[in-house]
Amino acid sequence: MNYFEVLRAAAPETVLTITVLMVLAVDLIALRGKSVARRFGTGAMVSIIGCVMAMMFTFLRYGNVDPLHGMLIVDLRTDFLKAVLLALAIFTVLISLSGKFTEHVGEYLALILLATIGLMFLVGAEDLLMIFISLELASLSLYILTAFNKRNARSGEAALKYFLFGGMSAAFLLFGLSLLYGLSGSTNLPQIAANLAGKEVDPLLLVAIVTTVIGFGFKVAAVPFHLWAPDAYEGAPTPSAAFIASGSKVASFYILAKILALGFAGAAGSAAWHGYVSGWTPVIAVVAALSMVLGNLTAIVQSSVKRLLAYSAIAHAGYMLLGVLANTPPSLSALLFYVITYALTVLGAFGVVAVVEEATGGDALANFAGLSRRAPGLSLCLLVFLLSLGGIPPLAGFIGKFLVFSAAVGADAGHLGLLWLVILAIVMSAVSFYYYLQVLKQAYVLDAPQGAPVIKVPRVMMLTLILLAGLVILLGCAPGLLLRFL
């Protein structure tokens, strides 16, 4: 083993680990006794510098490297995804700056960076052990981030539900991965596929498929493994909920697609209409259909915008699973485009919610009444984010859905076997317009309560939201800027 190659392969994660220690040291030693705002500002600056340096290391490396035989893969796609995760961490830190939910600034920022490290290791792993360890590092950090608002009892309750469901899903996932190892004699995904190639679908392999889908279904908040998501999104501090909805989605969908396409390559089966064949595609098809239907229909009756975004995330998980289901190189690119642009959009939407929540004391639909008169720039950003989530052209959300739906139809072009699922997705996308427009109706049509003050948006937050909205518009108008990296 060449340790220099290992160190070079893990350079971005190493830089971020050093940044974690620096953030804690600066906050607990140099800034003890200072105001929370000053500690947040200094800690955020150190965190962002560390993320930028880690991003530079991802771009400065050269060639494809695999020093640990699947434990840590380095190639152009994984490097780009790591850069995306680092960018999402930077945006999360920026929208946290105006928050007053905690005095434990160093620990909060350190946990965001630790979750990012786990997600970065996750996207670069092709070994079952490394996948599980990375997933747990990220998950444990996210559980604590959910509970970080000690002033709100719902935060602790949400974290407990998230933790209990997460522990159960981890048990299912570990059981499925152990069965996969027992059947193939390897923990390396390409080697597992090679060892299982040409064999009939074993009943134990079907059990491994189902338990693995259960484990990752929890991570991506797909039905029926979604029960934690609405409470976690509503109870968690808004920046924490934003990172759960964005960064973890990017890494989880990528590794789910990789496990199913590589590890279960010989057991895909078919989810075609009247052409059912046992395998993982029928399981994913059922989960996708349930997620789209239940997520969209339940979002209609929500009065909390954070819960509405949670059920919207469940519905979007169903759309994204179409990219996993298609199982072709173009579908993987389409899936990654969708999940990255969705992450940017939902991060911006939660940023707007954070400002409104801070100014009005809540995130109910009524709190957004008259937002266009009270904060015109903020309401314009909200308009961009919600229309993109709804799939309105020329925004990035429309391009993402178009690419994923096209890939799903094209994967079985001869028989159009997945057309039934694409039609369902289009119908459910139309349904989603209703609840997104309900929020925009409050912001643009209804009047604010009498005597409601003008909402002052912190400058850094406003610049961050404008940048996110600009990226959503830019990637909708010029998707090739992102697709060429995927």
Backbone torsions as a table, in degrees:
resi	resn	phi	psi	omega
1	MET	NA	130.5	177.5
2	ASN	-93.9	107.0	-175.3
3	TYR	-68.2	-26.3	176.1
4	PHE	-64.4	-40.2	178.0
5	GLU	-64.7	-39.7	178.1
6	VAL	-63.1	-45.3	-179.3
7	LEU	-64.4	-39.0	179.0
8	ARG	-67.5	-38.8	179.9
9	ALA	-65.9	-34.9	-177.9
10	ALA	-100.1	18.7	-176.0
11	ALA	-59.3	-46.2	-179.6
12	PRO	-61.8	-43.0	179.4
13	GLU	-65.7	-36.3	178.2
14	THR	-64.6	-44.4	177.6
15	VAL	-60.0	-41.3	-179.2
16	LEU	-68.7	-34.8	176.8
17	THR	-64.5	-42.1	176.1
18	ILE	-62.4	-38.1	178.4
19	THR	-63.0	-39.0	177.0
20	VAL	-56.9	-48.2	-179.5
21	LEU	-64.0	-38.0	179.7
22	MET	-67.5	-41.6	179.2
23	VAL	-60.6	-45.6	179.2
24	LEU	-63.9	-42.8	-178.8
25	ALA	-64.9	-46.0	-179.3
26	VAL	-61.2	-43.4	-176.6
27	ASP	-72.0	-43.3	-173.1
28	LEU	-85.4	-20.9	-177.1
29	ILE	-109.6	-55.8	-173.1
30	ALA	-78.2	-32.2	-172.3
31	LEU	-111.1	15.8	-179.9
32	ARG	-61.9	129.7	-179.6
33	GLY	90.9	-9.1	178.8
34	LYS	-80.2	169.5	-179.6
35	SER	-68.4	154.7	-179.7
36	VAL	-61.7	-38.4	-179.0
37	ALA	-62.4	-42.4	-179.8
38	ARG	-68.5	-40.2	179.2
39	ARG	-64.3	-40.6	178.4
40	PHE	-64.0	-43.1	-179.1
41	GLY	-62.9	-46.1	-179.9
42	THR	-68.5	-45.2	179.2
43	GLY	-61.9	-39.3	178.5
44	ALA	-65.1	-39.3	179.7
45	MET	-63.2	-44.8	178.2
46	VAL	-63.0	-42.7	-179.3
47	SER	-62.8	-44.2	-178.0
48	ILE	-67.4	-40.9	176.9
49	ILE	-60.5	-43.2	178.1
50	GLY	-62.1	-42.0	179.2
51	CYS	-65.5	-39.6	179.1
52	VAL	-65.6	-41.1	177.8
53	MET	-64.3	-41.8	177.2
54	ALA	-62.5	-38.4	178.2
55	MET	-64.2	-39.3	178.1
56	MET	-62.5	-39.3	178.9
57	PHE	-65.9	-31.9	177.7
58	THR	-66.9	-32.8	-178.4
59	PHE	-87.9	-20.3	-178.0
60	LEU	-83.7	-15.7	179.4
61	ARG	-72.1	161.2	-175.7
62	TYR	-133.3	145.9	173.9
63	GLY	71.3	174.3	176.2
64	ASN	-92.1	131.4	-176.3
65	VAL	-129.6	136.8	175.5
66	ASP	-141.8	72.0	-173.0
67	PRO	-73.7	-17.3	-174.8
68	LEU	-120.0	24.6	173.2
69	HIS	55.3	56.2	176.5
70	GLY	97.8	-15.6	179.1
71	MET	-68.0	-33.9	-176.6
72	LEU	-149.3	95.0	-179.0
73	ILE	-87.5	135.4	174.7
74	VAL	-121.9	115.0	172.4
75	ASP	-149.2	179.3	-172.8
76	LEU	-63.2	-39.5	-177.1
77	ARG	-68.4	-46.3	-179.3
78	THR	-66.2	-36.9	177.1
79	ASP	-62.0	-41.8	179.4
80	PHE	-66.1	-40.6	178.4
81	LEU	-64.8	-36.7	176.0
82	LYS	-63.8	-39.7	177.0
83	ALA	-63.4	-38.4	177.1
84	VAL	-62.9	-44.8	179.3
85	LEU	-62.1	-39.3	177.8
86	LEU	-65.5	-39.6	177.5
87	ALA	-63.8	-40.8	177.8
88	LEU	-64.6	-37.4	176.5
89	ALA	-63.8	-40.9	178.3
90	ILE	-62.2	-46.1	179.1
91	PHE	-62.7	-38.1	178.5
92	THR	-63.2	-42.9	177.5
93	VAL	-61.4	-41.4	-178.0
94	LEU	-66.1	-40.6	179.7
95	ILE	-78.2	-8.5	175.8
96	SER	-84.6	-15.4	-170.5
97	LEU	-58.9	-37.8	-177.1
98	SER	-89.0	3.2	-177.8
99	GLY	-74.3	147.0	178.4
100	LYS	-124.7	29.9	-174.1
101	PHE	-88.4	-9.1	-178.7
102	THR	-154.0	153.2	172.4
103	GLU	-104.2	-5.5	-179.3
104	HIS	-91.6	68.9	-171.2
105	VAL	-65.7	-49.2	-177.4
106	GLY	-59.2	-44.4	-179.2
107	GLU	-65.2	-40.0	179.9
108	TYR	-61.9	-49.9	-179.7
109	LEU	-65.6	-37.5	178.8
110	ALA	-62.9	-38.4	-179.8
111	LEU	-68.5	-36.7	175.3
112	ILE	-60.6	-43.2	-179.6
113	LEU	-69.1	-38.5	178.4
114	LEU	-65.6	-40.2	175.9
115	ALA	-61.9	-38.7	178.5
116	THR	-64.7	-40.9	177.7
117	ILE	-59.9	-45.9	178.5
118	GLY	-59.6	-42.7	-179.8
119	LEU	-68.5	-34.5	178.1
120	MET	-67.5	-43.3	175.3
121	PHE	-63.0	-34.7	-177.9
122	LEU	-63.4	-46.6	-176.9
123	VAL	-69.4	-19.8	-179.6
124	GLY	-97.9	10.4	-175.3
125	ALA	-102.9	140.2	170.8
126	GLU	-129.3	25.1	179.2
127	ASP	-125.8	136.8	-174.2
128	LEU	-59.0	-40.7	-178.6
129	LEU	-65.5	-45.5	-179.5
130	MET	-66.2	-37.0	177.8
131	ILE	-60.7	-45.6	-177.1
132	PHE	-68.0	-44.3	-179.0
133	ILE	-63.8	-44.0	179.4
134	SER	-62.8	-41.6	-179.7
135	LEU	-62.7	-40.5	-179.2
136	GLU	-71.7	-36.1	175.8
137	LEU	-60.3	-46.1	178.6
138	ALA	-66.0	-43.4	-176.0
139	SER	-64.9	-45.2	-179.6
140	LEU	-61.0	-38.3	177.1
141	SER	-65.5	-40.6	-178.7
142	LEU	-69.9	-34.2	176.2
143	TYR	-58.8	-46.4	-177.7
144	ILE	-68.4	-39.5	177.9
145	LEU	-60.4	-34.3	178.5
146	THR	-64.8	-33.9	-176.6
147	ALA	-91.1	12.0	-167.3
148	PHE	-75.9	-16.0	178.8
149	ASN	-91.2	92.2	-176.8
150	LYS	-70.1	-18.1	-179.0
151	ARG	-79.0	-10.5	-176.2
152	ASN	-118.6	115.8	-178.6
153	ALA	-62.5	-29.2	-179.7
154	ARG	-65.3	-27.5	-179.9
155	SER	-64.4	-46.2	178.0
156	GLY	-66.1	-39.6	178.3
157	GLU	-63.9	-43.5	179.6
158	ALA	-62.9	-41.8	-179.6
159	ALA	-65.3	-39.1	179.2
160	LEU	-63.8	-43.8	178.1
161	LYS	-63.6	-44.2	179.2
162	TYR	-59.6	-44.2	-178.7
163	PHE	-66.4	-45.0	-177.8
164	LEU	-65.7	-46.0	176.9
165	PHE	-64.4	-38.2	179.7
166	GLY	-65.5	-40.8	177.6
167	GLY	-64.2	-40.3	178.5
168	MET	-65.9	-42.3	-179.6
169	SER	-66.8	-35.4	177.5
170	ALA	-63.5	-36.9	177.8
171	ALA	-64.7	-44.4	177.4
172	PHE	-61.6	-44.5	-178.7
173	LEU	-63.0	-44.3	-179.2
174	LEU	-64.8	-37.1	177.7
175	PHE	-64.5	-43.5	179.2
176	GLY	-64.6	-41.6	179.7
177	LEU	-67.2	-34.9	178.3
178	SER	-68.1	-37.4	175.5
179	LEU	-64.4	-40.1	179.2
180	LEU	-62.9	-40.4	176.9
181	TYR	-65.8	-41.3	179.8
182	GLY	-64.4	-36.0	-179.1
183	LEU	-75.7	-31.2	-172.8
184	SER	-107.8	-22.5	-178.0
185	GLY	76.8	16.9	-178.6
186	SER	-148.3	156.0	173.9
187	THR	-107.1	-1.0	-179.9
188	ASN	-89.5	127.0	-172.2
189	LEU	-59.9	-49.2	177.9
190	PRO	-61.6	-35.8	178.9
191	GLN	-69.2	-36.5	176.4
192	ILE	-61.5	-46.3	179.1
193	ALA	-60.5	-41.2	179.9
194	ALA	-65.7	-39.9	-178.0
195	ASN	-72.4	-27.3	-179.4
196	LEU	-94.5	-7.3	-176.8
197	ALA	-63.0	136.7	176.1
198	GLY	82.9	-7.5	179.6
199	LYS	-90.3	154.4	175.4
200	GLU	-70.0	156.2	-179.9
201	VAL	-69.4	111.2	-179.0
202	ASP	-76.1	143.5	176.1
203	PRO	-55.8	-35.3	177.8
204	LEU	-67.2	-31.6	176.9
205	LEU	-67.1	-37.5	176.2
206	LEU	-63.5	-39.8	176.5
207	VAL	-63.9	-41.3	178.6
208	ALA	-62.1	-40.6	178.6
209	ILE	-61.3	-48.4	-176.5
210	VAL	-64.1	-44.9	-178.1
211	THR	-69.2	-33.9	176.4
212	THR	-67.3	-41.6	177.1
213	VAL	-64.0	-37.3	176.7
214	ILE	-61.5	-46.3	-179.5
215	GLY	-60.3	-47.4	-178.9
216	PHE	-81.2	-24.1	175.0
217	GLY	-60.5	-34.8	175.1
218	PHE	-65.7	-45.0	-176.0
219	LYS	-63.1	-35.5	-178.5
220	VAL	-95.9	3.3	178.0
221	ALA	58.7	51.7	177.1
222	ALA	-100.1	147.5	178.9
223	VAL	-68.8	137.6	4.9
224	PRO	-96.8	29.2	-177.2
225	PHE	-108.9	29.8	-169.5
226	HIS	-104.5	-2.0	-165.4
227	LEU	-61.2	-24.2	179.6
228	TRP	-75.4	-27.9	-166.5
229	ALA	-63.0	-50.5	-177.4
230	PRO	-59.1	-43.1	-179.7
231	ASP	-68.5	-39.5	-179.7
232	ALA	-66.7	-42.8	-179.5
233	TYR	-65.5	-38.6	-177.1
234	GLU	-77.3	-41.2	-174.4
235	GLY	-82.9	-30.0	-177.4
236	ALA	-68.2	152.9	168.5
237	PRO	-53.0	139.5	-171.7
238	THR	-55.5	-42.6	176.5
239	PRO	-62.4	-35.6	177.3
240	SER	-65.0	-44.1	177.5
241	ALA	-60.9	-36.9	179.2
242	ALA	-62.8	-41.2	-178.9
243	PHE	-71.8	-36.8	176.1
244	ILE	-61.1	-40.4	-177.0
245	ALA	-77.5	-17.0	-175.2
246	SER	-111.9	-69.7	-174.2
247	GLY	-60.6	-45.6	-177.7
248	SER	-67.6	-29.6	177.9
249	LYS	-65.8	-43.4	-178.2
250	VAL	-59.4	-51.4	-176.8
251	ALA	-69.2	-42.0	-175.4
252	SER	-66.1	-42.4	179.8
253	PHE	-67.6	-38.1	-180.0
254	TYR	-64.8	-44.9	-177.2
255	ILE	-73.7	-31.6	175.1
256	LEU	-62.7	-46.5	178.3
257	ALA	-62.1	-38.3	-179.0
258	LYS	-67.4	-43.6	-179.8
259	ILE	-63.9	-45.5	-177.7
260	LEU	-69.3	-40.7	-177.4
261	ALA	-74.4	-35.0	-178.2
262	LEU	-94.4	-59.3	-174.7
263	GLY	-65.8	-39.3	-178.7
264	PHE	-106.8	33.6	-174.4
265	ALA	-58.1	-36.5	-177.1
266	GLY	-90.0	5.1	-176.0
267	ALA	-128.3	38.3	-177.1
268	ALA	-71.1	-42.6	-175.9
269	GLY	70.1	-153.2	-179.4
270	SER	-151.6	137.7	175.1
271	ALA	-109.7	19.5	-177.7
272	ALA	-65.4	148.2	177.9
273	TRP	-61.7	123.8	-176.9
274	HIS	60.6	20.8	178.2
275	GLY	-136.9	39.6	-175.0
276	TYR	-66.0	131.8	173.1
277	VAL	-135.3	133.7	-177.0
278	SER	-57.1	139.1	179.6
279	GLY	161.4	-164.6	-177.1
280	TRP	-85.5	-21.7	-179.4
281	THR	-65.0	-40.2	176.1
282	PRO	-62.7	-36.7	178.9
283	VAL	-63.7	-47.0	179.7
284	ILE	-64.5	-37.2	-179.9
285	ALA	-62.9	-43.3	179.8
286	VAL	-65.4	-45.0	179.2
287	VAL	-61.7	-41.7	179.7
288	ALA	-63.1	-45.9	-178.9
289	ALA	-62.8	-45.7	179.7
290	LEU	-62.8	-40.3	-178.5
291	SER	-64.2	-44.7	-179.3
292	MET	-63.4	-44.5	-175.7
293	VAL	-71.3	-54.6	-175.7
294	LEU	-67.0	-41.0	-179.0
295	GLY	-60.0	-47.6	-177.3
296	ASN	-71.6	-42.1	-176.8
297	LEU	-69.6	-35.4	-179.9
298	THR	-75.3	-31.0	179.1
299	ALA	-63.2	-27.2	-176.8
300	ILE	-60.5	-35.0	-172.3
301	VAL	-95.3	7.1	-177.1
302	GLN	-80.5	140.5	175.1
303	SER	-104.6	-14.9	175.8
304	SER	-95.3	130.0	-177.9
305	VAL	-68.1	-33.9	179.0
306	LYS	-67.6	-39.4	175.6
307	ARG	-68.1	-36.6	176.4
308	LEU	-60.0	-43.7	178.5
309	LEU	-67.1	-29.8	177.7
310	ALA	-66.7	-47.6	178.6
311	TYR	-69.4	-31.0	173.1
312	SER	-62.2	-40.3	178.3
313	ALA	-63.0	-36.7	176.9
314	ILE	-63.5	-43.7	178.1
315	ALA	-63.6	-43.0	179.6
316	HIS	-65.1	-32.1	175.1
317	ALA	-60.2	-36.9	176.7
318	GLY	-64.6	-42.1	177.4
319	TYR	-63.5	-43.7	-177.8
320	MET	-64.5	-31.8	179.1
321	LEU	-64.2	-20.9	174.2
322	LEU	-62.6	-36.0	177.0
323	GLY	-67.0	-35.9	174.9
324	VAL	-67.6	-41.5	-176.1
325	LEU	-64.5	-37.5	-178.4
326	ALA	-63.2	-37.8	171.4
327	ASN	57.0	49.8	174.0
328	THR	-133.3	159.9	177.0
329	PRO	-55.3	-43.9	176.7
330	PRO	-62.7	-34.0	-179.1
331	SER	-69.1	-33.9	177.7
332	LEU	-66.8	-41.7	176.1
333	SER	-61.8	-42.6	178.8
334	ALA	-63.4	-42.7	179.0
335	LEU	-60.3	-45.9	-178.2
336	LEU	-66.3	-39.0	176.0
337	PHE	-60.6	-46.2	-178.7
338	TYR	-61.0	-50.5	-172.8
339	VAL	-69.5	-33.3	178.6
340	ILE	-70.0	-46.8	179.8
341	THR	-67.4	-34.9	175.2
342	TYR	-63.0	-41.8	-179.9
343	ALA	-60.7	-44.2	178.4
344	LEU	-63.3	-41.0	-177.1
345	THR	-68.2	-47.3	-176.3
346	VAL	-71.0	-29.8	175.0
347	LEU	-62.8	-43.0	177.0
348	GLY	-65.3	-40.8	179.9
349	ALA	-62.2	-42.3	178.2
350	PHE	-68.1	-31.6	175.5
351	GLY	-61.7	-42.6	176.9
352	VAL	-63.3	-44.1	178.8
353	VAL	-60.1	-39.3	-179.7
354	ALA	-61.1	-41.7	179.6
355	VAL	-66.1	-46.9	-179.1
356	VAL	-63.4	-41.7	-179.9
357	GLU	-62.9	-40.9	179.6
358	GLU	-66.9	-36.1	-176.0
359	ALA	-82.6	-33.3	-173.2
360	THR	-111.4	-12.9	178.8
361	GLY	88.0	6.6	179.4
362	GLY	-164.4	171.8	-179.8
363	ASP	-121.3	20.3	178.2
364	ALA	-69.6	160.3	179.4
365	LEU	-56.5	-37.3	-178.1
366	ALA	-64.5	-25.2	179.4
367	ASN	-69.4	-15.3	-179.4
368	PHE	-95.8	2.3	-177.9
369	ALA	-60.6	130.1	177.2
370	GLY	68.8	22.7	-176.3
371	LEU	-62.8	-31.2	-177.9
372	SER	-66.8	-25.6	176.6
373	ARG	-90.4	-28.4	-176.1
374	ARG	-86.5	-28.8	179.0
375	ALA	-153.5	80.6	-173.8
376	PRO	-57.4	-44.1	-179.6
377	GLY	-63.3	-40.8	179.6
378	LEU	-64.8	-42.8	-179.5
379	SER	-67.2	-32.9	178.1
380	LEU	-66.9	-41.3	175.7
381	CYS	-62.0	-42.6	178.0
382	LEU	-59.9	-40.6	178.1
383	LEU	-58.7	-46.1	-179.8
384	VAL	-62.4	-45.8	-175.7
385	PHE	-66.0	-45.3	-176.6
386	LEU	-71.5	-37.5	177.1
387	LEU	-67.1	-33.8	175.9
388	SER	-67.3	-42.6	176.7
389	LEU	-61.3	-34.2	178.2
390	GLY	-75.6	-15.6	177.8
391	GLY	88.6	36.0	-179.7
392	ILE	-90.6	127.8	176.1
393	PRO	-71.8	152.9	5.3
394	PRO	-98.9	37.9	-176.4
395	LEU	-85.7	164.5	-173.3
396	ALA	-62.8	-31.6	179.8
397	GLY	-61.7	-36.1	177.9
398	PHE	-66.1	-45.7	-179.2
399	ILE	-63.0	-41.6	179.7
400	GLY	-59.9	-47.4	179.2
401	LYS	-65.2	-41.9	-180.0
402	PHE	-59.6	-45.1	-178.6
403	LEU	-65.4	-43.8	-178.5
404	VAL	-68.1	-45.2	179.8
405	PHE	-64.3	-40.1	178.0
406	SER	-63.9	-40.7	178.9
407	ALA	-64.7	-37.1	179.7
408	ALA	-67.0	-40.3	177.5
409	VAL	-70.3	-42.6	-177.9
410	GLY	-69.3	-21.7	-179.5
411	ALA	-65.8	-26.5	179.4
412	ASP	-131.7	50.5	-170.8
413	ALA	-60.0	-31.7	-176.9
414	GLY	-66.9	-34.8	-175.5
415	HIS	-118.0	-10.5	-177.9
416	LEU	54.7	39.8	-175.6
417	GLY	-68.2	-25.8	-179.8
418	LEU	-96.0	7.1	-177.3
419	LEU	-62.2	-32.8	-179.7
420	TRP	-60.6	-37.4	-179.2
421	LEU	-74.8	-36.4	177.4
422	VAL	-66.5	-40.9	177.8
423	ILE	-61.7	-43.1	177.5
424	LEU	-60.8	-40.9	-180.0
425	ALA	-63.9	-40.3	179.6
426	ILE	-66.5	-42.1	178.5
427	VAL	-62.8	-44.4	-179.4
428	MET	-68.4	-30.1	174.6
429	SER	-64.6	-38.4	176.7
430	ALA	-64.9	-38.8	177.8
431	VAL	-62.2	-37.2	-176.9
432	SER	-63.7	-25.0	178.8
433	PHE	-57.2	-33.4	-174.9
434	TYR	-60.2	-51.1	-174.3
435	TYR	-78.5	-26.1	172.9
436	TYR	-67.1	-40.1	179.5
437	LEU	-69.5	-24.7	175.3
438	GLN	-62.7	-40.8	178.0
439	VAL	-67.4	-44.3	-179.5
440	LEU	-67.8	-29.5	174.9
441	LYS	-62.0	-43.3	177.7
442	GLN	-61.4	-42.1	-174.9
443	ALA	-73.3	-36.7	-169.3
444	TYR	-111.8	-22.1	-174.4
445	VAL	-104.9	-48.9	-176.3
446	LEU	-78.5	155.5	179.4
447	ASP	-88.9	151.6	177.0
448	ALA	-71.0	155.7	175.6
449	PRO	-57.0	149.4	-177.1
450	GLN	-61.0	131.1	179.0
451	GLY	82.8	4.0	179.8
452	ALA	-67.0	130.7	-176.7
453	PRO	-76.4	162.5	173.1
454	VAL	-66.8	136.8	-179.3
455	ILE	-84.7	120.9	177.7
456	LYS	-92.8	118.7	-178.3
457	VAL	-95.3	125.0	176.6
458	PRO	-55.9	143.6	-172.9
459	ARG	-59.5	-44.3	-179.0
460	VAL	-63.2	-42.1	178.7
461	MET	-62.3	-43.4	-178.9
462	MET	-63.9	-43.3	178.3
463	LEU	-63.0	-39.9	178.5
464	THR	-63.0	-45.2	-179.4
465	LEU	-66.8	-38.6	177.1
466	ILE	-63.4	-40.9	178.6
467	LEU	-63.9	-43.0	178.8
468	LEU	-64.9	-43.8	178.5
469	ALA	-63.7	-39.1	177.5
470	GLY	-62.9	-40.3	177.5
471	LEU	-64.5	-39.1	179.2
472	VAL	-63.2	-41.9	179.1
473	ILE	-69.8	-44.8	-177.7
474	LEU	-61.6	-45.5	-178.1
475	LEU	-72.3	-20.7	173.4
476	GLY	-76.3	-37.9	-179.3
477	CYS	-82.1	-30.8	-179.0
478	ALA	-134.3	69.9	-177.2
479	PRO	-62.4	-22.4	179.9
480	GLY	-61.2	-24.0	178.5
481	LEU	-60.2	-33.0	178.8
482	LEU	-96.8	-39.2	-174.6
483	LEU	-62.0	-30.3	-177.0
484	ARG	-66.9	-22.6	177.1
485	PHE	-85.2	-12.0	-172.8
486	LEU	-104.2	NA	NA
